[in-house]
Amino acid sequence: MTTTEHTQGISAAPGLAEIEAAAASLAGVIERTPLQPSQHLTEVLGHPVSLKLENLQRTGSFKVRGATYRLSRLTPEERARGVVAASAGNHAQGVALAARELGIHATIYMPLGVPVPKLLATRGYGAEVVLQGETVTEPLRLAAEHAERTGAVLIHPFDHRDIVTGQATLGLEVMDEAPDVETIVLGIGGGGLIAGVAAAAKARAAAAGRTVRIVGVQSENAAPVLPSLAAGHPVAVETTPTIADGILVARPGDVPFEIIRELVDEVVTVSDDDIARALLALLERAKVVVEPAGAVGVAAIMAGKVRSQGHTVAVLTGGNIDPLLMQRVIAHGLAASGRYMTVRVPLPDRPGQLVQVSQVIADAGGNVIEVLHTRHGQGLQISEVNLQVSVELRGTEHRDLVLQALRDAGFRPELMPD
């Protein structure tokens, strides 16, 4: 957890008048998303917490704000040339919708493994989609080549001042809907959203004679902002896979970084387990569907990474989650919360062993929901079998109680990864 040192002035950031003008220009395209109080998170933090439901935005993400404003600022000659972008999801949909609304031809390069709902939505908005490459790196290269070859305008997902200004309109909404807010928590990928929100919120607060804190959240598997702040300029880091693929960025953008350095008060990281627990809590407690990257602000609050002395707003930045990924993340969240486990128990190959294991689990209050019984497996003796049992539990303490009950009964349970 690191606090940044602010420099004097906000020359890199769009001004309040510019952001308000952008909001007015977007009024016919974007939705004004609701702010919802969260009793659960209020109890966790000890101060009022509200959720900004940007997952309910058109295209299911904040990205449509920056994309629409960026395209609206193109000259007639640039519009005639068309636009091109590369994305695995939310930016693609934002550019596609903005282009349709403004009558601009859009070409979107997407990786082959893009989730089907995001692919169909992007095509549904009228964009020409080209599928190529295993990760988004290849589509980014192809989009740049397309722009060079055809003259189409390349629409970067975060590293452009107009993109930052469009995203800043979200900050205005937060300040309008929660005028007493003291802390705003949201995720950081390339930095366009947090830079815009920080610019808008800080300017609006200053106009009212007060301050507001901005806390950025990154996945610990893709966290280039803290090293960049330490170096004083954007640096690339090695990333590893994360369920929060929407913020899986190796290097912050040059334009947003300058604003982050000036205006963002704190940057923290969260684990995939933290994110999975947050997504599960949002489903159960708030009744909202959020993609993993959209839940990192809530993850930081639940993990005790956020300090606040007053009303705190966590921005749910997007809700475009593939149903199959949701299934896996829910299972991961249940396991991380100690409410579900799978154990492997080696047993002597004789009648009655399965009944005994099931009875021990039942007596300890566990609910067996799936059983796999096999004679095949590494390390098994000829006279042994493996019993794999999935159990529904009440939490981490209950999980430990069930495991200990099995040990006390003479079994050797091995907790398996979810």
Residue pairs with C-beta under 8 A, 6 or more apart in sequence:
1 266
1 268
1 305
2 226
2 229
2 266
2 267
2 268
3 265
3 266
4 229
4 260
4 261
4 264
4 265
4 266
4 267
6 262
6 263
6 265
7 261
7 262
9 262
10 199
10 202
10 203
10 259
10 262
10 263
12 255
12 258
12 259
12 262
13 164
13 195
13 198
13 199
13 203
13 259
13 262
13 263
14 22
14 161
14 164
14 165
14 168
14 196
14 199
15 203
16 200
16 203
16 204
16 207
18 165
19 165
19 168
19 169
19 171
19 172
19 196
19 199
19 200
19 203
20 172
22 69
22 165
22 166
22 168
22 169
23 169
23 172
25 69
25 72
26 65
26 68
26 69
26 72
26 166
26 169
29 58
29 64
29 68
29 97
29 98
29 101
30 57
30 58
30 64
30 65
30 68
30 169
31 56
31 57
31 58
32 173
33 52
33 53
33 54
33 55
33 56
33 57
33 173
34 53
34 56
34 177
35 50
35 51
35 52
35 53
35 174
35 177
35 178
35 313
36 50
36 51
36 53
36 286
36 288
37 48
37 49
37 50
37 51
38 49
38 50
38 51
38 285
38 286
38 314
39 285
40 281
40 285
40 286
41 49
41 51
41 298
41 301
41 302
41 314
42 48
42 49
44 301
44 302
45 301
45 306
45 308
45 312
47 308
47 309
47 310
47 311
47 312
48 310
48 311
48 312
49 301
49 311
49 312
49 313
49 314
50 178
50 181
50 311
50 312
50 313
50 314
51 282
51 286
51 288
51 298
51 313
51 314
51 315
51 316
52 170
52 173
52 174
52 177
52 313
52 314
52 315
52 316
53 288
53 316
54 61
54 62
54 170
54 294
54 315
54 316
54 317
54 318
55 61
55 288
55 289
55 290
55 291
55 294
55 316
55 317
55 318
55 319
56 319
57 64
57 65
57 318
58 64
58 97
59 90
59 93
59 94
59 96
59 97
59 121
59 125
59 320
60 90
60 93
60 121
60 318
60 319
60 320
61 89
61 90
61 93
61 94
61 294
61 317
61 318
61 319
61 320
62 167
62 170
62 193
62 315
62 317
62 318
63 90
63 91
63 93
63 94
63 95
63 157
63 318
64 93
64 94
64 97
64 98
65 94
65 166
65 167
65 169
65 170
66 94
66 158
66 162
66 163
66 164
66 165
66 166
66 167
66 192
66 193
66 196
67 91
67 94
67 95
67 97
67 98
67 155
67 163
67 166
68 94
68 97
68 98
68 101
68 102
68 166
69 162
69 163
69 165
69 166
69 169
70 98
70 155
70 160
70 162
70 163
70 166
71 79
71 83
71 95
71 98
71 99
71 102
71 104
71 155
72 98
72 102
73 162
74 83
74 104
74 153
78 153
79 102
79 103
79 104
81 150
81 151
81 152
81 153
82 104
82 105
82 106
82 107
82 150
82 152
82 153
83 95
83 99
83 104
83 105
83 106
83 107
83 152
83 153
83 154
83 155
84 106
84 107
84 108
84 109
84 143
84 146
84 147
84 150
84 152
84 153
84 154
84 155
85 91
85 92
85 95
85 106
85 107
85 108
85 109
85 143
85 154
85 155
85 156
85 157
86 92
86 108
86 109
86 110
86 136
86 139
86 140
86 142
86 143
87 93
87 95
87 108
87 109
87 110
87 136
87 139
87 157
88 110
88 111
88 114
88 118
88 136
88 139
88 245
89 114
89 115
89 118
89 246
89 320
90 118
90 246
90 318
90 320
91 155
91 157
92 108
92 110
92 118
92 122
92 127
92 129
93 118
93 121
93 122
93 125
93 320
95 106
95 108
95 127
95 155
96 106
96 108
96 121
96 122
96 123
96 125
96 126
96 127
97 125
98 104
99 105
99 106
99 125
99 126
99 127
100 106
100 125
100 126
100 127
105 128
106 126
106 127
106 128
107 127
107 128
107 129
107 130
107 143
107 146
107 152
108 122
108 127
108 128
108 129
108 130
109 129
109 130
109 132
109 133
109 138
109 139
109 140
109 142
109 143
109 146
110 118
110 119
110 122
110 129
110 130
110 131
110 136
110 139
111 131
111 132
111 133
111 134
111 135
111 136
111 138
111 139
112 131
112 132
112 133
112 134
113 134
114 131
115 320
115 322
115 325
116 322
117 320
117 322
117 323
118 320
118 322
119 129
119 131
121 320
122 129
123 129
130 139
130 142
132 138
132 139
132 142
133 139
133 142
143 154
144 154
146 152
147 153
147 154
156 163
156 253
157 163
157 190
157 192
158 164
158 189
158 190
158 191
158 192
158 193
158 253
158 255
158 256
159 190
159 192
159 253
159 254
159 255
159 256
160 192
160 255
161 255
163 192
163 255
164 192
164 195
164 196
164 199
164 255
164 256
164 259
165 196
166 196
167 192
167 193
167 195
167 196
167 197
168 195
168 196
168 197
168 199
168 200
169 196
169 200
170 193
170 196
170 197
170 200
170 315
171 184
171 196
171 197
171 198
171 199
171 200
171 201
171 204
172 200
172 204
174 181
174 184
174 197
174 201
174 313
174 315
175 181
175 200
175 201
175 204
175 205
175 212
178 311
178 313
179 208
180 310
180 311
181 201
181 212
181 310
181 311
181 312
181 313
182 212
182 213
182 308
182 309
182 310
182 311
182 312
183 212
183 213
183 214
183 215
183 306
183 308
183 310
183 311
183 312
183 313
184 197
184 201
184 212
184 213
184 214
184 215
184 312
184 313
184 315
185 215
185 217
185 297
185 300
185 301
185 306
185 312
185 313
185 314
185 315
186 193
186 194
186 197
186 214
186 215
186 216
186 217
186 296
186 297
186 314
186 315
186 317
187 193
187 194
187 216
187 217
187 218
187 244
187 246
187 247
187 293
187 294
187 296
187 297
187 315
187 317
188 194
188 216
188 217
188 218
188 225
188 247
188 252
188 260
188 267
189 246
189 247
189 248
189 249
189 293
190 249
190 251
190 252
190 253
190 256
191 225
191 252
191 253
191 256
191 257
191 259
191 260
192 253
192 255
192 256
193 315
193 317
194 214
194 216
194 256
194 260
194 264
195 255
195 256
195 257
195 259
195 260
195 263
195 264
196 256
196 259
197 214
197 315
198 214
198 259
198 260
198 263
198 264
199 259
199 263
201 212
201 214
202 211
202 212
202 214
202 263
205 211
205 212
213 265
213 266
213 308
214 263
214 264
214 265
214 266
215 264
215 265
215 266
215 267
215 268
215 297
215 300
215 306
216 225
216 260
216 264
216 266
216 267
216 268
217 267
217 268
217 269
217 270
217 296
217 297
217 299
217 300
217 305
218 224
218 225
218 226
218 247
218 267
218 268
218 269
218 270
218 296
219 242
219 244
219 247
219 248
219 269
219 270
219 271
219 272
219 275
219 293
219 296
220 269
220 270
220 271
221 239
221 240
221 241
221 242
221 248
221 272
222 237
222 239
222 240
222 242
222 244
222 247
222 248
222 249
222 250
223 237
223 269
224 234
224 235
224 236
224 237
224 249
224 250
224 251
224 252
225 252
225 257
225 260
225 267
226 267
226 269
227 235
227 237
228 234
228 235
228 251
228 252
228 257
229 260
229 261
229 267
232 261
233 257
234 251
234 252
234 253
234 254
234 257
235 251
236 250
236 251
237 250
237 251
238 250
239 248
239 249
239 250
241 248
242 248
242 272
242 275
242 292
243 272
243 275
243 276
243 292
243 325
243 329
243 332
244 272
244 275
244 292
244 293
244 295
244 296
245 292
245 293
246 291
246 292
246 293
246 294
246 317
246 318
247 293
247 296
252 260
260 267
268 300
268 305
268 306
269 305
270 296
270 299
270 300
270 303
270 305
271 303
272 292
272 332
273 332
273 336
274 299
274 300
274 302
274 303
275 292
275 295
275 296
275 299
275 329
276 292
276 329
276 330
276 332
276 333
276 336
277 299
277 302
277 333
277 336
277 337
278 295
278 296
278 298
278 299
278 302
278 333
279 290
279 292
279 295
279 329
279 330
279 333
280 329
280 330
280 333
280 334
280 337
281 298
281 302
282 288
282 289
282 290
282 295
282 298
282 316
283 289
283 330
288 316
288 319
289 319
289 321
289 326
290 298
290 316
290 318
290 319
290 321
291 318
291 319
291 320
291 321
292 321
292 325
292 329
293 317
293 318
294 316
294 317
294 318
294 319
295 316
297 314
297 315
297 316
297 317
298 314
298 316
300 306
301 312
301 314
306 312
321 329
331 340
331 418
332 418
334 340
334 418
335 341
335 418
336 418
337 395
337 396
338 393
338 394
338 395
338 396
338 397
338 398
338 399
339 392
339 393
339 394
339 395
339 399
340 390
340 391
340 392
340 393
340 418
341 390
341 391
341 393
341 399
341 402
341 415
341 416
341 418
342 370
342 388
342 389
342 390
342 391
342 415
342 416
342 418
343 388
343 389
343 391
343 403
343 406
343 413
343 414
343 415
343 416
344 386
344 387
344 388
344 413
344 414
344 416
345 357
345 386
345 387
345 388
345 389
345 406
345 411
345 412
345 413
345 414
346 379
346 380
346 384
346 385
346 386
346 387
346 412
347 353
347 354
347 357
347 384
347 385
347 386
347 387
347 411
348 383
348 384
348 385
349 375
349 383
349 384
349 385
353 385
353 387
354 371
354 373
354 387
356 409
357 387
357 389
357 406
357 411
358 368
358 371
358 389
360 405
360 406
360 409
360 411
361 368
361 389
361 391
361 402
361 405
361 406
362 368
363 405
364 398
364 401
364 402
364 405
365 394
365 398
365 401
365 402
366 391
366 392
366 393
366 398
366 402
367 391
367 392
367 393
368 389
368 390
368 391
369 390
369 391
369 392
370 389
370 390
371 387
371 388
371 389
371 390
372 386
372 387
372 388
372 389
373 385
373 386
373 387
373 388
374 385
374 386
374 388
375 385
375 386
376 386
377 386
380 386
388 416
391 402
393 399
393 402
403 413
403 415
406 413
407 413
